[in-house]
Structures are given as C-alpha cells and as structure tokens.
C-alpha cells in the first residue's frame, strides 16, 4: 500500500557566484593569475585595463543620465528580459573593475624570471658530448624519460626494452639498457637514475677519487653489510669487514655527506617558485599589510560590449529589437558572468586581507621579533575575530605564503595548539618542538636519548608532555628514533 506524505524542509544551497568565490578564495597568487587568463579567454565582455580618472568621471556621468532614461519601463516591449533591471546597477559598467593592489615594488611586476634549464635538458646536453650512436641515443631518451621526480629510475629495464620494441621496432637486450644506464648515472648530478638508495650511494662513491678517506670501506659496507648499515649496527659491520672503529667512522661520515636524491624535484618542465600572497612589513612601528597581485591584470567590463547593451535597452524603449534573441542571450549571460567574476575577485581580496590582518594582530610579537615568539592559535580564533566561518579561514590559509622581515612563511606556520606550563603560561607546540630538537642536537651521540627520557627532561622544564606526544612531535620534524641517531664516537 502506497502512503503519500508531504514534507517541508529548508535547505541552504550555494549560488553560482558563491561557488565561484569559494573556488577563487582557495587559489594562491600564481593559480589566480592562470584562472584570470582563462576567464579573459572565454568571456569577451571582460578585458584588461585601468581607466584614467577623467574617463571614469565622464563614464559615471553618462551612466547617471542613462539610469534616468531607464526609469520609464516600456510595458509593450516584447523582450523576454528585463534589461532595465539587468543594467540598473550602482557600479559604473565599463569602468567596473577588479581592484588590484600595487606595492612600492611595482617594477618587479615587469621583471622576468631567469630562464632555468630542466634536469632533462641538462642530461641531454651532457649526452651530446658522449658521441652516442643512434641506438644508444634512443635508449638514453627512454631512460631519461622514465626518471621519477626524485631522480630515481623505478621502471624495470624490461619495460624500457618493451617500449623501444613496440614504438621503434628495435629489439634490445637488458644488457644494452644496463650499459647506457651505467653511463647516465655518472653524469651530473652523479647518482641520478639509480634504481634504489644503495645503488645511488655506490655510484657516487665510485666516482670519488680513490684517496678519499673512507671511500673503499664505504663501498664494502654498502655492498656486503647494507642492512647492518641501515640499522647502525656498528659492531657487526666492523666484525664483518674486519675494520677498526676509526676506519668505519670515516666511511660512515663519508656516506652521510652523499646526496640520497640527486635531481629531486628537477624533472619538471619548469622550476617551482614560491610566490608570497602577502607582504607584511613594519614602518614607523605600524604594520603595512599588502595582498600581492603579482602579474594579475586589472579587469573591467568591455566598453564596446557595454555600448551594445545600451543599444539593446534604447531600442527596446522604441519597440524594436537591436539584435536577435540569441545575441541578446549571449550578451546577458556574459555580462552576468563578467560581473560575478569581478565581484568574486574583489570579495576574495577583502576576505584575504581580513584574515591576514587578524593573523598579524594575533601574532604581533612574531612579526616584530621573529621565530620563538609564536602564540598558540587555531583557525577558530581567527574565525571568531573576523566573524567568518572556519572553512573560509581554512581556504585562505591553505597553500598561501607571506613575506615577512624574517623570511617567507606558509600561513599554516602561524597555527598551532597550545600547551600549558607549570606557571600557567600558554605556549605554542611549535616552541615545544623546537625545544625537543635542541635537546636531541645536544644529546650524547654514543647514547641517544629515548622519547621517554626526553619527556622526563621536558617535565623538569615545566612542560607536561606524554612520551607518545614527544614521539609524534619528533616524527613530524623528521627526526629518527634514538637507535638510528647513534653515531660512532672514538674514545
């Protein structure tokens, strides 16, 4: 038996403009520039440009007269759209712009970045001096094209052989690929295209002069006692290799100076740069906070298309149509899209500045003195200060950077939980992490401190922290466990 019921409920849905604003809000400076370029390409009503003051005043006067004419609506017009309401806005239309901040360093806007060759290009340039034949050059291209971003070659050589056979119709052996891989691994940076860490380190050792202290023992250690090396079982290594403590110490310190990831992050088409979204500086004891516009252009609604819209309204009052319905629909939708986009850009700017001002106010001591002055702060604190939703603060903070007098920091750096000391003072957990790092840096490397011992030492300093918390903070800083921090100390 069917039972029909009627239920009434309230649902909150975001408008297209709100969705657009949210998406723009989470974009960092460089991504915003790309998004603006995309919008300029798809919407002809948007254009770049900055109006002169006189022109703006003239345009505003024209718009005022235009609004007066539009007050009498033509009831007999057969237009599907209410063009009067559509164009009746407090903003001047073709002077309707997205605001852009211009800092004192305006000349940087036109300064091009230095061209930097990618690692792939560098390897190809070096191969050009090796006088390779056609087959060797083909193998080298396949290997270089298979290198991961961290500089390692993780594809099996068999797959490279199959690729050459399938794409070029040339049958190779794995030995052919291995021979070329040997040569590539000894290009700069030495160790690139290694298949694992041990091979990477061994290649670098192989390229060192024989007289380098510890070289031969290091090669023996990585070849015959690699697992013991990773576990820092020094006694076992000395017994297996038949070496003295000072010989092992030289070898171990040599390996520590090698590069575990040669070419990391350089196998991309272009270099990655951090472009700060904000600049905070102090002038005459006052904070100057700037939202960096980068190369983002100023935006306005095209004067040419605005004139077309004016003609639509003017002809409507005379009972005729300037353009067909499809053209009018195009003008209407593109005008709305342009206006929404510019509004979203301006709203993004206001929100980001509000958040940055609140962060500076909360962390004033840091922006005046630098590291070691951070206060505990969570997203909720900023949300309450500027009366915005926590999700909005999260979008502003995520992936954004600020240039300060003490360096460039990600906005996330300023947020941390608080811990209480014996005196009742609230301190940031970042300060506790720094204290843990300092304790470990000063420990006896022959007998590294356990996490429980570090927790006890913090307790003595007035910080009540559990051992598991010390473990978490240590791991977050990339510090290994006590056993792996052990070093060879000769008596």
N, C-alpha and C positions, 0 to 999 in steps of 0.2 A: 504494500500500500504506500503510495506516494504521499509525502507530507510536505506541503509548500510553506515556507516561512520567509518572512521579510525581515531583514536585519539592517539596521542603520549603524554605520561606523564612520569615524573620522580618520582619514589617512593624510599624512603630510608627504607631498611629492615635490621634488625639486623642479624648478622651471629650467628650460634650456639655458637661460642666462646664468642661473646659479650653478649649473653643472659646468658651464664654460669657465666661470670664475674659479671654481674649485680646482679644475684642471690646470689653469694658468697659475694659481697660487702655489702649487707644488713644484713648478718648474724653476730650476736655477737660471742664472743670467744667460748662459750660452744657449740652453734649450729654449728659453723665451725668445731669443733672437731668431732662432730657426722657426719657431711657431709663428712669429710675426711675419716672417718672409713667406711662409706657406699661405697665410691669410691674405697677404697682398697679391699673391698669385691667383687665388681663386675668387677674390671679390674685387671687381673693377671700381666699386664705389669707394674703396679705401685707397689712399695714396699717402706717400711720404711728403713731409714738408712742414715748415714753420712759417706761419703767417706774420707779416710785418704788423706793427701796432696800428698804423694808419689804415691799412687794409682791413684789419679786424674791426675797427670802429665803423668804417664805411659799411662793411657787411652786416654788422649788428643793426645799423640804422635801416638798411634795406629790409632786414628780417622783421623789424618792428612794423614798418609800413605794410609788409607782406601779411603779417598777422592780422592787421586791422581789416584788410580786404577780405580775409577768410572768415570774418565773424558772421557774415550772412551766408548761411548754408543754402545751396540750391536743392530744393526738395524734389525738383523734376529731373534731376540728373539720373541717368541710367547706369551709373558707375557702381560696381559691386563693392568698392572700397570707400571708406570714409577718409578721403585724402586730407581733408582739413584737420581732422583729429590726428591723422598719421603724421602730418608735418608740423602740427602745432606743438612745439617744444620750447622749453625755456633756453635751450642751448642754441647758439648760432650753428647752422648746419654745416656749411662747408668750411667753417672755422672751428668745427667741433673736433677737439684734438685729445689725444692721449698724452698726458703730461709726462715729461722726461726730465730727470734731474741731470744737471750739468755741473760737475765738480770743477774745482780750480784746476785740476789736471786735464783740462779739455783736450790738450794737444795729444794725450795718449789715445784718444779715440781714433786718430788717423794713423797711429804708429803700427806698422805691420809687424807680425811676429817673425822672428828669424826662421828661415826655412831649415828644417832638420830632416836629414835622410833617415828613412826607417832602417831597421836592422836587416831586413830582407835586401834592400838596395845595397847596404854596406857589404853583405856577404857576396852578393853578385859581383860587386866591384872587385872584391878580393879574388874571386874565382877567375876573373878575366885575366889575371896575371899568371894563372897556372897552366895556360896553353892546353886546355881540355879539348878532346875530340868531340864529335857530335854526340856520340852515345854517352860519354861521361858528362857532358853538359846537360843532357836530358835527365840523367839520373840525379845530378846535383839540383836541378829545378824541382824535381819531385820531392827530394828530401827537404829542401828549404821550405817548400810549400806545405809540408806536413808538420813543421815545428810548432809546438804549442806556444801560448803567450808567455809562459815562464821560461822558455828557451829549451825545453826538453822535447825529444822525439819519442812519442809514445806509440806510434803506429808500428806494427810488426813489419820487418823488412819484406816478408812475403807479400803483404798488401801493396807495398810500393812496386814490387815486381809485377803483380797482377795489374796494377794501374797502367804501367808502361805497356804491358802486353795488350791490354784492352784498348787504350787510347791511341797508341802509336804503332801497334802491331810488331813490336820488337821484343824478342824473347831474351830475358836476362836471367842470371843466377843470383842467389842471395849474396854470393861472394862478390859479385860485381858491385852491388849496392854497399856492402860492408867496406869495400876498398874506398869508395868515394866518401862514405860516411866518416872514415878514419881521417881523410884529408879535411873535410868540412869542420870536424870537431877541433882541429888545430888551427883554424882561422881565428880572428878576433871577433868576439871575446872567446878566449880559449875555454873549451868545455861545452860550447853551445852544441845542441842536437844530441847530447848524451841521452842514453835510454834510462838511466837511473842515477841516483846520487853517487854511488860508488864509482861508476864509470866517469862521471863528471869530474870528481876529485882526482882520479887516477890520470885522466888526460892532462889536467893542469900540472900535476906532479911530473908527468913525463916530459913536459915542455920546459921545466925548470933546469937550470944548469946542474950538473952532477955534483958540483962542490957546495951546493946549498945545504947547510946543516939540517939533518933530519930527513932529507929527501928519500934516501934509499930505505931507511927504516919505515917511513910513512907508506911507501909503496908496498913493502912487505906486510905491514899492518893491515892495510885495506884489502890486500889480495888474500891473505891467509888468516886474518883474525878480525874480519869486519864486524861480526856480531858482537864480539868482546869489545871492540872499539865503540860501537854504538851504546853499549851498556856501561862503558867506562870501567871495565874490569881490568885494571892496570896490571895487577899481579899476574893474572892469567896471560895477558899479552906478553909480558916480559919473559915468562917461562916458555911460551910457545915460540917466540922469536929468538930467545937467548940473548936479550939485550939488557943493558943496565938502565937504571932509572933516569939518568941524565939524557941517554940516547932517546928513550921513549918520550921524555919531556920535550925535546927538540922536535921530534916527529909530530907529536900531538899539537903543539903550538903552531907548527907549520900548516897542518891541515886546517886548523881553526882560522887561519888567515886566507884560506882559499874562498872562492866565490861559489856558494852552493847553487845559485840560479843565474848563471851568466845570460844576459839578454832578456831578463824578466821584464815584461811589460813593454818591450820594444818591438814586438812583432805585430804592429798595427800600422794602418795607413798613415797615421799622423800621431804626433805626440799629444799626450793628455796634459792639459794645464788646469790648474785651479784658478778660476776667476772669482774673486770675492764678490758677494752680492751686496755687502755693506762695507762702509768705511767709518770707523769711529776714531776721532782724534780729539785732543783736548787743546783748546785755545783760550788763554786767559781764564783758566780754571772752569771753563764751560765745555760741555761735550758737544761736538759737532757730528751729527749722525747723517750719513748720506747713503741713499739707495743707489747703487751703481747701475747706470743704464747700459754700460758697455757700448756696443755698436747698434743697440736697438733704436730704430728711427722714430721720429715723432710721426704721429698718424693724424689724419683728418679725413673728412668725407669730401670726395672729389667735387670741386666747384662745377665742373662740366655736368655731372650727373645730377647735382642739386638743381641746376638750371632746367634740366629735363623734368624733374619733379615739379618745379614751379609751373612749367608749361602745362603739365597734366592738370593741376588744380585750376589754373587760369582758364583753360579750355573747358573744364568741367562746368565752370560758372556760366559759360556761354552756351552750354548744352551740346557740346561736341567732344569727341574723343581725339586726343593728340596721337595716341598710339593704340595698337590693337591690345586685346586683353592679355596676351602672352607677354608682351613687352611691359605692360603695367605690373603684372605679377612679378616679373623679373626685378623691376625697379623697387617694388615694395619689399620683396624678400631680401634683396641685397642691402637695401638701406637699413632694414631692421638688424641684419647680421652685422653690418659695419658699426651701428650704434651700440649694439650689445657688446661687440668685441672691444671697442674703445672704453665703454663703461667698465668692463671686466678688468682691463689693463689698469685703469685708474683706481678701481676698488682694490686690486691686488697691491698696488703701490701703497695705498693708505694702510692696508692691513699689515703689510710687512714692516712699514715704518713704526706702526703702533707696537708691534711685537718687539722690534729691536730697541725702541725707547724703553720699554718695560724691562727688558733684559739688562740694559745698561744701568737703569735705576736700581735694579735688584743686586747687580754685581758691580756697583760703582767702584768698590775698592780694587777689584781686579783690573778694571780698565784704567785705573790710576797707578797701580803698583805692579801688576803682572801676576805671574804664577805664585801660588801659595796664598792667594787672597780670595779664593772662591768660597762662596757661601752655599749651603745646601739649597737646592731649588729644583722643583718639579714642574711639569707642564701645567698642572692645576694652579700653581702660584701665579703664573703669567696670565692664564685664562681669567682668573678672578680679578687681577689688576686692571685688565682692559675690557672685562665683561664680554669675552668671546668664548666659544666652545673649545674644549680641549683638542678636538680633532682639527680645528682650524690652526691652533698653535702648532700641532704636530706637523701639519703640512708645510707651514712656514719654516720650521726648524729643520726638517728633513732635507739633507743634501745641500744646505746653504752655508756659506762661509762669510766671515767678517775679517776685514783687515784692521788690525789694531796696531798700536805703537810697539807691541811686543811680539808681533808676528801674525800669521793668518790662522784662524781657528774655525773649526766647524761649530755651528751653533749648538749642536748636541753636547759640546765640551762643557757648556755652562750649566748643564742639568745633571744633578746627582742627588742621591738620597743623603739624608743627614744622620750623623751618629752623635751620641751624647757622651761627654767625658765625665769624669768624677766631679768636676767643678760645675757640671750642668750646662757647659757651653756646647752649642751645636756646631759640628764641623762637617765638611763635605767628605764623602767617602773617597774622593779623589786625593785628598790630603792623606788619608789613611793608606791608600795605595802607594803614594809617594814615600811614605814612611816605611812601608814593607819593602819597597825597592831599595831604599837606603840601608835598611838592616841587612838585607841579603848581600848588597855590594860590599859591606864591611865585615861579613862573616869570615870565619876561618875556612878557606877553600879545601883544606885537607879534611875537615869535618863540617860540612854544610849543615845549616840549621833545619830541623824538621818544621812542618807547619805548626805543630803543637807548641814547639819551643818559641816560634815567632809570636803565636797568640799569647803565650805567657809573658813575653817581653813587652807586648803592647798593653797587656793588663797592668804591668808595672808602671807604664807611662800614663795610665788613666783611661785607656780605651778598652771597653768590654766587648771583645770580639771572639766569636767561637772559632774553633780550628777550621771547620768547614767553610767559614767566611773567608779566612785567610787563604785557604786553598782556591776559592773562587776568584778572589782578587789577584792572586799570584798567576793563575791561569789566564785571566783577562789581560795581563801585562805580558804574556808570552814567556814567563819565567819557568824553566823546567823544575822538576822535583829535586829534592836535595841530592839524591844519588847521582843524577845527571849533571849537577853543578860541581861535583867533585873534580879537583884538579891535582896534577902531580906537583907536589911541593918537596923539593930536595932539601934535606937537612944539612 
